[in-house]
């Protein structure tokens, strides 16, 4: 008697799938920018951005989708640019970094991103924000 062939192990869902795919990423990004635009506690962060937030909404949605393992269609107008180099000229302070992480954490929680995934993303965002802060602060 021969044993039945083992079925291949199913790969765990990607972070992109766990957040809800394109719709899940878009909801988080839209909530993040809505908070930044309308909540007074993010006024300093909002002041760093252009009046029209649509281009950065699209860009962050594409960036996060790719970062989470989804489609890699994030487009940057400057070839070879990365997320860090795009923020190099921005005066990111400890306070604006804190506002960014706080607003993004709220967006994750308010969209009911699973707690383990939200915590994992928040830790990454904290590291990114810290790396983007102005030197010497």
C-alpha positions as CSV (number, residue, x, y, z in Angstrom):
1,X,0.0,0.0,0.0
2,X,1.4,3.4,-0.9
3,X,0.8,6.5,1.0
4,X,-1.2,9.3,-0.6
5,X,1.0,12.1,-1.9
6,X,1.3,14.9,0.6
7,X,-0.5,18.0,-0.5
8,X,1.8,21.0,-0.8
9,X,1.7,23.2,2.3
10,X,-0.4,26.3,1.7
11,X,1.7,29.5,1.9
12,X,0.5,31.8,4.7
13,X,-1.3,34.9,3.5
14,X,0.9,37.9,2.6
15,X,0.8,41.0,4.8
16,X,-1.0,42.6,1.8
17,X,-3.7,39.9,1.9
18,X,-4.0,40.2,5.7
19,X,-4.7,43.9,5.6
20,X,-7.4,43.4,3.0
21,X,-5.5,43.8,-0.3
22,X,-5.9,47.0,-2.3
23,X,-9.1,48.1,-0.6
24,X,-7.6,47.6,2.9
25,X,-4.5,49.6,2.1
26,X,-6.6,52.4,0.5
27,X,-8.8,52.6,3.6
28,X,-5.8,52.9,5.9
29,X,-4.1,55.5,3.7
30,X,-7.4,57.5,3.3
31,X,-8.0,57.5,7.0
32,X,-4.4,58.6,7.7
33,X,-4.7,61.6,5.3
34,X,-8.2,62.5,6.6
35,X,-6.8,62.6,10.1
36,X,-3.8,64.6,9.0
37,X,-6.0,67.0,7.1
38,X,-8.7,67.6,9.7
39,X,-7.5,66.7,13.2
40,X,-5.7,69.7,14.9
41,X,-3.2,67.5,16.6
42,X,-1.6,66.8,13.2
43,X,-1.5,70.4,12.1
44,X,2.3,70.6,12.0
45,X,2.5,67.4,9.9
46,X,-0.2,68.7,7.6
47,X,1.7,72.0,7.1
48,X,4.6,70.0,5.6
49,X,2.4,68.9,2.6
50,X,1.0,70.5,-0.5
51,X,-2.6,71.7,-0.5
52,X,-3.6,68.9,-2.8
53,X,-3.1,65.6,-1.0
54,X,-4.3,63.4,-3.8
55,X,-0.9,62.7,-5.3
56,X,0.6,61.6,-1.9
57,X,-2.5,59.5,-1.2
58,X,-2.0,57.6,-4.4
59,X,1.8,57.3,-3.8
60,X,1.5,56.1,-0.2
61,X,-1.2,53.6,-1.2
62,X,1.1,52.2,-3.9
63,X,4.1,52.2,-1.7
64,X,2.4,50.4,1.2
65,X,0.8,47.9,-1.2
66,X,4.2,47.0,-2.5
67,X,5.9,47.1,0.9
68,X,3.2,44.6,2.2
69,X,3.8,42.2,-0.6
70,X,1.2,43.4,-3.1
71,X,1.5,44.8,-6.6
72,X,4.8,46.7,-7.1
73,X,3.4,49.6,-9.1
74,X,4.7,52.4,-6.9
75,X,5.9,55.1,-9.2
76,X,8.3,57.8,-8.3
77,X,9.0,60.7,-10.7
78,X,12.7,60.5,-9.8
79,X,14.3,57.3,-11.1
80,X,16.2,55.5,-8.4
81,X,14.5,57.4,-5.6
82,X,13.4,55.5,-2.5
83,X,11.0,56.5,0.3
84,X,13.9,57.8,2.4
85,X,15.4,60.0,-0.3
86,X,12.0,61.4,-1.1
87,X,11.8,62.7,2.4
88,X,15.4,64.0,2.7
89,X,14.5,67.6,2.0
90,X,11.5,67.7,4.4
91,X,12.2,69.2,7.8
92,X,11.1,66.1,9.8
93,X,11.4,66.7,13.5
94,X,10.8,64.5,16.5
95,X,7.3,66.1,16.7
96,X,6.3,65.6,13.1
97,X,7.6,62.0,13.1
98,X,5.5,61.4,16.3
99,X,2.5,62.9,14.6
100,X,3.0,60.7,11.5
101,X,3.3,57.5,13.5
102,X,0.4,58.4,15.7
103,X,-2.0,59.2,12.8
104,X,-0.9,56.1,11.0
105,X,-1.4,54.0,14.2
106,X,-4.9,55.5,14.5
107,X,-5.7,54.7,10.9
108,X,-4.7,51.1,11.4
109,X,-6.7,50.7,14.6
110,X,-9.8,52.5,13.2
111,X,-9.8,50.2,10.2
112,X,-9.6,47.2,12.4
113,X,-6.3,45.9,11.0
114,X,-5.6,42.7,12.9
115,X,-3.7,43.7,16.1
116,X,-0.5,41.6,15.3
117,X,-0.2,43.1,11.9
118,X,-0.9,46.6,13.1
119,X,1.8,46.2,15.8
120,X,4.3,44.9,13.3
121,X,3.5,47.8,10.9
122,X,3.7,50.3,13.7
123,X,7.2,49.1,14.7
124,X,8.4,49.5,11.2
125,X,6.8,52.9,11.0
126,X,8.6,53.9,14.2
127,X,11.9,52.8,12.7
128,X,11.2,54.7,9.4
129,X,10.2,57.9,11.2
130,X,13.2,57.8,13.4
131,X,15.5,57.3,10.4
132,X,13.9,60.3,8.6
133,X,14.2,62.8,11.5
134,X,16.6,65.6,11.1
135,X,20.1,64.8,12.4
136,X,21.2,66.5,15.6
137,X,17.7,66.7,17.2
